[in-house]
Amino acid sequence: MQSNYNSISFVDSRSDTSLMGMGFVQTGMFNEKTAVVAEPSLSTQLSDALVALTDHNAVKKELLFQLRELHFSELTKTTSERGTFSFRASLYAVENNNYSYIASIDTTYTLKSGIDVTNPLLKKAGSVIIDFVSTNLSVKPSDSLLYSMSDIVKIDSLEKRNLKLYSISEFVPGLYVNYQSFV
């Protein structure tokens, strides 16, 4: 695959970075709650994936992978299980200690089954993350705006500042039929 990047760094911007921050799945015969732990670390897994996805022709540039949310949960009912994972992340091109936005993903996946959903759910999460990275390896930044690392860490605040919802003092009265008309 032709890639504009040959290395990847990782920043975890989740509000909860503890073990509980990734949620729980149910394991074993009695569906014991087990915390989701990335082994090896997400940073190592991303680096390994990038090596596998690229070849020696990859441009010698770095990507920044910003994890904004990754959460798993499972619910067992009498005859079925439902597993969910939520994933939100952004990719930036690194240029002289500045970062240019490439792409974002914000998705939730739910799997329902009469049998255990843990392994299919974890496998799907892995494929969604790898697909997000691989799809954007040939993408160059579309925006000329540059961010610092302190901007990246507080990107939620910067994004909110650009929404009228957070920056105007008086709302327009009326019915808002969708999120876009509201913001």
Backbone as JSON, one array per atom type, in Angstrom:
{
  "sequence": "MQSNYNSISFVDSRSDTSLMGMGFVQTGMFNEKTAVVAEPSLSTQLSDALVALTDHNAVKKELLFQLRELHFSELTKTTSERGTFSFRASLYAVENNNYSYIASIDTTYTLKSGIDVTNPLLKKAGSVIIDFVSTNLSVKPSDSLLYSMSDIVKIDSLEKRNLKLYSISEFVPGLYVNYQSFV",
  "N": [[0.84, -1.18, 0.0], [0.54, 2.2, -0.84], [1.82, 4.64, 1.18], [1.63, 7.67, 2.98], [2.88, 7.91, 5.33], [5.17, 6.62, 7.73], [5.49, 6.07, 10.36], [3.93, 6.06, 13.63], [2.51, 7.85, 16.28], [1.02, 8.07, 19.56], [-1.65, 9.43, 21.4], [-3.53, 9.57, 24.3], [-6.55, 10.82, 24.87], [-8.79, 10.37, 26.32], [-11.38, 10.9, 28.75], [-11.36, 9.26, 30.95], [-8.76, 7.41, 31.74], [-8.12, 5.22, 33.15], [-8.13, 1.69, 34.05], [-10.85, 1.12, 34.08], [-11.73, 2.82, 32.19], [-11.89, 1.67, 29.66], [-13.95, -0.01, 29.83], [-16.0, -2.98, 30.31], [-16.13, -6.5, 29.67], [-17.86, -9.64, 29.48], [-16.78, -12.67, 30.79], [-16.02, -16.19, 30.79], [-17.81, -19.04, 32.14], [-19.73, -18.14, 33.9], [-20.18, -15.55, 33.2], [-18.49, -13.44, 34.25], [-17.65, -10.11, 35.07], [-15.08, -8.52, 33.36], [-12.4, -6.34, 33.15], [-11.51, -4.5, 30.25], [-8.4, -4.65, 28.84], [-5.71, -3.43, 27.04], [-3.4, -5.45, 25.59], [-0.56, -6.19, 23.86], [0.17, -2.69, 24.66], [-2.0, -0.08, 23.34], [-0.58, 1.75, 21.84], [1.7, 0.28, 21.03], [0.4, -1.75, 19.56], [-0.7, -0.21, 17.48], [1.63, 0.75, 16.23], [2.79, -1.68, 15.39], [0.79, -2.51, 13.61], [0.97, -0.5, 11.67], [3.5, -1.02, 10.59], [2.97, -3.49, 9.42], [1.12, -2.71, 7.49], [2.42, -1.04, 5.72], [5.14, -0.5, 3.38], [8.63, -0.44, 2.32], [8.54, 1.78, 0.71], [7.07, 3.76, 1.87], [6.39, 7.13, 2.74], [8.56, 9.08, 4.69], [7.19, 10.15, 7.12], [5.32, 11.14, 10.03], [2.42, 9.96, 11.76], [-0.1, 11.06, 14.01], [-2.06, 9.47, 16.31], [-4.95, 10.09, 17.9], [-6.66, 9.04, 20.58], [-9.9, 9.34, 21.55], [-12.16, 8.21, 22.61], [-12.84, 4.96, 23.74], [-14.68, 2.36, 24.46], [-16.1, -0.46, 26.01], [-18.93, -2.58, 26.57], [-21.13, -5.02, 27.98], [-24.22, -6.76, 28.08], [-26.16, -9.15, 29.6], [-28.98, -11.09, 28.99], [-31.68, -13.32, 29.7], [-31.74, -15.22, 27.53], [-29.98, -14.18, 25.69], [-27.2, -12.12, 24.58], [-25.85, -8.84, 24.53], [-23.47, -6.82, 23.13], [-21.49, -3.87, 23.14], [-19.4, -1.46, 21.59], [-17.86, 1.68, 21.75], [-16.21, 4.07, 19.81], [-13.98, 6.64, 19.25], [-11.84, 8.69, 17.51], [-9.0, 10.56, 16.23], [-6.88, 11.47, 13.5], [-3.72, 12.9, 12.79], [-1.3, 14.6, 10.8], [2.12, 14.82, 11.45], [4.2, 17.58, 11.58], [7.06, 19.22, 11.97], [6.8, 19.46, 14.88], [4.19, 20.34, 14.91], [0.71, 19.79, 14.2], [-1.39, 18.54, 11.71], [-4.72, 18.22, 10.8], [-6.17, 15.18, 9.69], [-8.23, 13.12, 9.62], [-11.27, 11.95, 11.25], [-13.1, 9.68, 13.38], [-16.15, 8.57, 14.68], [-17.94, 6.34, 16.19], [-20.32, 3.79, 17.02], [-20.77, 0.44, 17.79], [-22.94, -2.29, 17.89], [-23.54, -5.56, 18.93], [-25.62, -8.32, 18.83], [-26.53, -11.46, 20.17], [-27.35, -14.93, 20.64], [-25.49, -16.34, 21.86], [-22.18, -16.1, 23.35], [-20.8, -12.85, 23.04], [-18.36, -11.64, 23.34], [-15.71, -12.24, 22.12], [-16.25, -11.87, 19.26], [-16.97, -9.15, 19.42], [-14.64, -7.84, 20.39], [-12.93, -8.49, 18.29], [-14.17, -7.17, 16.14], [-13.9, -4.51, 17.02], [-11.11, -4.23, 16.87], [-10.76, -4.5, 14.08], [-12.18, -2.27, 13.12], [-10.65, -0.14, 14.13], [-8.13, -0.61, 12.89], [-8.92, -0.47, 10.19], [-9.68, 2.21, 10.07], [-7.19, 3.52, 10.42], [-5.7, 2.41, 8.25], [-7.2, 3.2, 5.99], [-6.67, 5.88, 5.92], [-3.97, 6.21, 5.43], [-2.97, 7.05, 2.98], [-3.92, 9.55, 2.79], [-3.57, 13.02, 2.69], [-3.17, 15.92, 4.8], [-6.09, 17.94, 4.84], [-6.54, 20.43, 5.66], [-5.11, 23.6, 6.28], [-4.65, 24.52, 8.75], [-2.72, 24.49, 11.67], [-2.0, 22.63, 14.6], [-0.89, 22.68, 18.01], [0.64, 20.44, 20.42], [-0.6, 20.93, 22.87], [-2.98, 22.04, 21.97], [-4.11, 19.79, 20.72], [-4.54, 18.08, 22.88], [-6.58, 19.42, 24.21], [-8.65, 19.44, 22.35], [-11.41, 19.09, 22.24], [-12.46, 21.37, 23.53], [-11.61, 23.35, 21.75], [-13.05, 22.64, 19.46], [-15.69, 23.0, 20.37], [-15.7, 25.74, 20.73], [-15.98, 26.66, 18.17], [-18.6, 26.15, 17.56], [-21.77, 27.61, 17.31], [-23.61, 27.12, 19.27], [-22.18, 27.07, 21.67], [-21.04, 29.55, 21.73], [-22.72, 31.78, 21.4], [-24.85, 34.21, 22.96], [-27.58, 34.28, 23.01], [-30.23, 32.23, 22.02], [-31.84, 31.29, 18.94], [-35.28, 31.33, 18.78], [-37.42, 28.51, 18.28], [-38.15, 25.41, 16.51], [-35.91, 22.82, 16.48], [-35.02, 20.55, 14.22], [-33.02, 18.71, 13.83], [-29.64, 17.81, 14.79], [-27.77, 19.37, 13.35], [-29.21, 21.7, 12.64], [-29.6, 22.71, 15.13], [-27.03, 23.32, 16.18]],
  "CA": [[0.0, 0.0, 0.0], [1.25, 3.47, -0.85], [1.53, 5.34, 2.42], [2.28, 8.96, 3.21], [3.39, 7.9, 6.71], [5.87, 5.38, 8.05], [5.5, 5.86, 11.82], [2.72, 6.54, 14.28], [2.58, 8.08, 17.72], [-0.28, 7.85, 20.18], [-2.01, 10.25, 22.56], [-4.78, 9.13, 24.88], [-7.28, 12.0, 25.34], [-10.05, 9.97, 26.96], [-11.57, 11.53, 30.06], [-11.01, 8.25, 31.95], [-7.7, 6.57, 31.17], [-7.87, 4.09, 34.05], [-8.6, 0.41, 33.51], [-12.29, 1.17, 33.89], [-11.98, 3.69, 31.05], [-12.17, 0.9, 28.46], [-15.17, -0.76, 30.06], [-15.97, -4.37, 30.75], [-16.77, -7.57, 28.91], [-18.2, -10.77, 30.35], [-15.99, -13.84, 30.41], [-16.21, -17.41, 31.56], [-19.1, -19.71, 32.15], [-20.68, -17.39, 34.73], [-20.2, -14.17, 32.71], [-17.86, -12.52, 35.19], [-17.2, -8.86, 34.47], [-13.64, -8.43, 33.25], [-11.98, -5.07, 32.56], [-10.81, -4.6, 28.97], [-7.05, -4.12, 28.94], [-4.98, -3.62, 25.79], [-2.12, -6.14, 25.76], [0.26, -5.09, 24.35], [-0.47, -1.38, 24.71], [-2.57, 0.4, 22.07], [0.51, 2.38, 21.1], [2.48, -0.81, 20.41], [-0.43, -2.39, 18.55], [-0.79, 0.68, 16.32], [2.94, 0.74, 15.55], [2.9, -2.97, 14.71], [-0.14, -2.51, 12.48], [1.51, 0.37, 10.62], [4.59, -1.77, 9.95], [2.35, -4.52, 8.59], [0.34, -2.09, 6.42], [3.26, -0.24, 4.83], [6.38, -1.12, 2.91], [9.8, 0.45, 2.34], [8.27, 2.98, -0.1], [6.27, 4.72, 2.64], [7.02, 8.43, 2.97], [9.07, 9.16, 6.06], [6.43, 11.12, 7.92], [4.69, 10.54, 11.21], [1.01, 10.17, 12.07], [-0.49, 11.07, 15.42], [-3.36, 8.85, 16.54], [-5.52, 10.61, 19.14], [-7.8, 8.27, 21.06], [-10.8, 10.21, 22.29], [-13.06, 7.32, 23.34], [-12.86, 3.54, 23.41], [-15.4, 1.81, 25.61], [-16.8, -1.72, 25.79], [-19.89, -3.0, 27.59], [-21.95, -6.17, 27.63], [-25.42, -6.97, 28.88], [-26.69, -10.5, 29.41], [-30.37, -11.36, 29.34], [-31.91, -14.75, 29.91], [-31.38, -16.05, 26.38], [-29.17, -13.47, 24.7], [-26.21, -11.14, 25.02], [-25.66, -7.67, 23.67], [-22.2, -6.16, 23.39], [-21.34, -2.58, 22.47], [-18.19, -0.69, 21.77], [-17.88, 3.04, 21.21], [-14.87, 4.42, 19.41], [-13.82, 7.98, 18.71], [-10.41, 8.97, 17.36], [-8.6, 11.48, 15.17], [-5.52, 11.31, 12.97], [-3.05, 14.13, 12.4], [0.05, 14.49, 10.25], [3.09, 15.54, 12.28], [5.1, 18.39, 10.79], [7.84, 20.16, 12.8], [6.13, 19.61, 16.18], [2.84, 20.82, 14.71], [-0.16, 18.71, 13.79], [-2.41, 18.9, 10.72], [-5.84, 17.29, 10.85], [-6.4, 14.32, 8.53], [-9.55, 12.48, 9.65], [-11.83, 11.52, 12.54], [-14.14, 8.66, 13.38], [-16.97, 8.55, 15.88], [-18.85, 5.26, 15.86], [-20.73, 2.82, 18.04], [-21.14, -0.84, 17.17], [-23.66, -3.18, 18.8], [-23.65, -6.94, 18.47], [-26.58, -9.11, 19.62], [-26.4, -12.87, 19.85], [-27.84, -15.87, 21.63], [-24.3, -16.89, 22.53], [-21.19, -15.13, 23.81], [-20.46, -11.81, 22.07], [-17.1, -11.0, 23.71], [-14.66, -12.35, 21.1], [-16.6, -11.13, 18.04], [-16.98, -7.72, 19.7], [-13.24, -7.4, 20.44], [-12.38, -8.62, 16.93], [-14.75, -6.07, 15.35], [-13.26, -3.28, 17.46], [-9.78, -4.21, 16.27], [-10.84, -4.26, 12.63], [-12.61, -0.88, 12.9], [-9.5, 0.73, 14.4], [-7.13, -0.82, 11.83], [-9.5, 0.07, 8.95], [-9.6, 3.68, 10.17], [-5.81, 3.92, 10.16], [-5.27, 2.02, 6.9], [-7.92, 4.02, 5.02], [-6.13, 7.24, 5.9], [-2.52, 6.24, 5.21], [-2.64, 7.76, 1.74], [-4.58, 10.85, 2.84], [-2.78, 14.16, 3.17], [-4.03, 16.88, 5.52], [-6.93, 18.76, 3.98], [-6.66, 21.74, 6.3], [-3.81, 24.23, 6.49], [-4.58, 24.89, 10.16], [-1.78, 23.69, 12.44], [-2.26, 22.54, 16.03], [0.2, 22.27, 18.89], [0.22, 19.3, 21.24], [-1.55, 21.41, 23.88], [-4.26, 22.15, 21.26], [-4.62, 18.45, 20.49], [-5.01, 17.55, 24.16], [-7.85, 20.08, 24.55], [-9.34, 19.63, 21.07], [-12.86, 19.22, 22.48], [-12.74, 22.78, 23.82], [-11.43, 24.12, 20.5], [-14.18, 22.33, 18.58], [-16.88, 23.64, 20.92], [-15.59, 27.18, 20.52], [-16.41, 26.94, 16.8], [-20.03, 25.93, 17.44], [-22.58, 28.72, 17.81], [-24.27, 26.67, 20.48], [-21.33, 27.39, 22.81], [-20.43, 30.88, 21.65], [-23.68, 32.89, 21.35], [-25.49, 34.45, 24.25], [-29.02, 34.14, 22.89], [-30.62, 31.25, 21.01], [-32.94, 31.62, 18.06], [-36.43, 30.51, 19.16], [-37.97, 27.68, 17.22], [-38.02, 23.97, 16.6], [-34.7, 22.31, 15.83], [-35.4, 19.21, 13.79], [-31.86, 17.82, 13.89], [-28.46, 18.36, 15.47], [-27.15, 20.41, 12.52], [-29.97, 22.95, 12.75], [-29.45, 23.18, 16.5], [-25.71, 23.95, 16.36]],
  "C": [[0.88, 1.25, 0.0], [0.84, 4.26, 0.39], [2.29, 6.64, 2.49], [2.93, 9.02, 4.59], [4.07, 6.56, 6.98], [6.01, 5.15, 9.56], [4.25, 6.5, 12.41], [3.0, 6.74, 15.76], [1.14, 8.11, 18.25], [-0.46, 8.82, 21.33], [-3.41, 9.83, 23.0], [-5.48, 10.33, 25.5], [-8.62, 11.63, 25.98], [-10.16, 10.64, 28.32], [-11.23, 10.56, 31.18], [-10.0, 7.31, 31.33], [-7.34, 5.41, 32.1], [-8.33, 2.8, 33.37], [-10.09, 0.44, 33.22], [-12.65, 2.02, 32.68], [-12.28, 2.95, 29.77], [-13.4, 0.01, 28.64], [-14.92, -2.21, 30.43], [-16.6, -5.27, 29.7], [-17.05, -8.69, 29.89], [-17.47, -12.0, 29.86], [-16.35, -15.03, 31.29], [-17.65, -17.9, 31.53], [-20.17, -18.92, 32.91], [-20.72, -15.9, 34.37], [-19.68, -13.17, 33.73], [-17.41, -11.27, 34.46], [-15.67, -8.79, 34.52], [-13.3, -7.11, 32.56], [-11.24, -5.33, 31.25], [-9.47, -3.91, 29.11], [-6.34, -4.42, 27.63], [-3.62, -4.25, 26.1], [-1.67, -6.63, 24.41], [-0.48, -3.76, 24.28], [-1.02, -0.98, 23.34], [-1.48, 1.05, 21.21], [1.35, 1.34, 20.35], [1.68, -1.49, 19.31], [-0.55, -1.53, 17.29], [0.51, 0.7, 15.53], [3.13, -0.55, 14.77], [2.0, -3.04, 13.48], [0.39, -1.66, 11.33], [2.65, -0.31, 9.88], [4.01, -2.81, 9.0], [1.63, -3.93, 7.37], [1.19, -1.37, 5.38], [4.47, -1.04, 4.36], [7.5, -0.08, 2.92], [9.6, 1.73, 1.51], [7.46, 4.04, 0.65], [7.07, 6.0, 2.86], [7.43, 8.51, 4.44], [8.44, 10.33, 6.82], [5.71, 10.37, 9.03], [3.21, 10.92, 11.3], [0.86, 10.28, 13.58], [-1.9, 10.5, 15.5], [-3.84, 9.35, 17.9], [-6.75, 9.79, 19.48], [-8.65, 9.17, 21.93], [-11.83, 9.41, 23.09], [-12.88, 5.91, 22.83], [-13.47, 2.85, 24.62], [-16.2, 0.58, 25.21], [-17.81, -1.94, 26.9], [-20.66, -4.2, 27.05], [-23.11, -6.27, 28.6], [-25.94, -8.36, 28.56], [-28.14, -10.54, 29.86], [-30.53, -12.87, 29.43], [-31.41, -15.61, 28.74], [-30.51, -15.35, 25.36], [-28.16, -12.55, 25.38], [-26.16, -10.01, 24.02], [-24.35, -7.0, 24.09], [-22.11, -4.89, 22.56], [-19.93, -2.06, 22.65], [-18.35, 0.65, 21.09], [-16.45, 3.44, 20.96], [-14.88, 5.81, 18.79], [-12.33, 8.3, 18.67], [-10.19, 9.97, 16.23], [-7.17, 11.16, 14.75], [-5.0, 12.67, 12.51], [-1.71, 13.78, 11.76], [0.96, 15.35, 11.11], [4.06, 16.26, 11.36], [5.78, 19.42, 11.69], [7.16, 20.48, 14.13], [4.77, 20.3, 16.09], [2.03, 19.67, 14.11], [-1.24, 19.23, 12.85], [-3.47, 17.8, 10.7], [-5.96, 16.5, 9.55], [-7.84, 13.78, 8.54], [-9.96, 12.16, 11.07], [-12.84, 10.42, 12.31], [-14.85, 8.74, 14.72], [-18.07, 7.52, 15.61], [-19.18, 4.41, 17.08], [-21.2, 1.58, 17.3], [-21.8, -1.7, 18.23], [-23.82, -4.54, 18.15], [-24.6, -7.69, 19.4], [-26.45, -10.56, 19.19], [-27.01, -13.71, 20.96], [-26.69, -16.52, 22.39], [-23.34, -15.76, 22.87], [-20.81, -14.13, 22.71], [-19.06, -11.23, 22.28], [-16.06, -11.06, 22.6], [-15.03, -11.67, 19.79], [-16.59, -9.62, 18.23], [-15.55, -7.16, 19.71], [-12.6, -7.45, 19.06], [-12.88, -7.48, 16.04], [-14.11, -4.74, 15.72], [-11.87, -3.15, 16.84], [-9.82, -3.9, 14.79], [-11.28, -2.83, 12.32], [-11.43, 0.08, 13.09], [-8.47, 0.61, 13.29], [-7.65, -0.27, 10.5], [-9.42, 1.6, 8.94], [-8.19, 4.16, 9.85], [-5.43, 3.62, 8.71], [-5.94, 2.86, 5.81], [-7.29, 5.4, 4.87], [-4.62, 7.32, 5.7], [-2.11, 6.99, 3.96], [-3.24, 9.16, 1.7], [-3.62, 11.91, 3.39], [-3.72, 15.12, 3.91], [-4.8, 17.76, 4.56], [-7.03, 20.2, 4.47], [-5.27, 22.32, 6.51], [-3.62, 24.67, 7.95], [-3.64, 23.94, 10.9], [-2.12, 23.76, 13.92], [-0.97, 22.22, 16.77], [-0.27, 21.06, 19.68], [-0.76, 19.75, 22.32], [-2.93, 21.64, 23.24], [-4.91, 20.78, 21.09], [-5.23, 17.89, 21.78], [-6.35, 18.16, 24.56], [-8.7, 20.35, 23.31], [-10.85, 19.76, 21.24], [-13.25, 20.68, 22.73], [-12.61, 23.64, 22.57], [-12.6, 23.87, 19.55], [-15.46, 23.0, 19.07], [-16.87, 25.14, 20.67], [-16.07, 27.57, 19.12], [-17.9, 26.72, 16.57], [-20.8, 27.1, 18.04], [-23.26, 28.38, 19.13], [-23.5, 27.08, 21.74], [-20.84, 28.84, 22.81], [-21.42, 32.05, 21.56], [-24.37, 33.03, 22.7], [-27.0, 34.26, 24.2], [-29.36, 33.19, 21.75], [-31.78, 31.77, 20.17], [-34.12, 30.72, 18.45], [-36.92, 29.69, 17.98], [-37.75, 26.21, 17.49], [-36.78, 23.55, 15.82], [-34.96, 20.85, 15.5], [-34.24, 18.21, 13.79], [-30.68, 18.54, 14.55], [-27.85, 19.52, 14.67], [-27.9, 21.74, 12.63], [-29.84, 23.54, 14.15], [-28.11, 23.9, 16.71], [-25.52, 25.1, 15.41]]
}
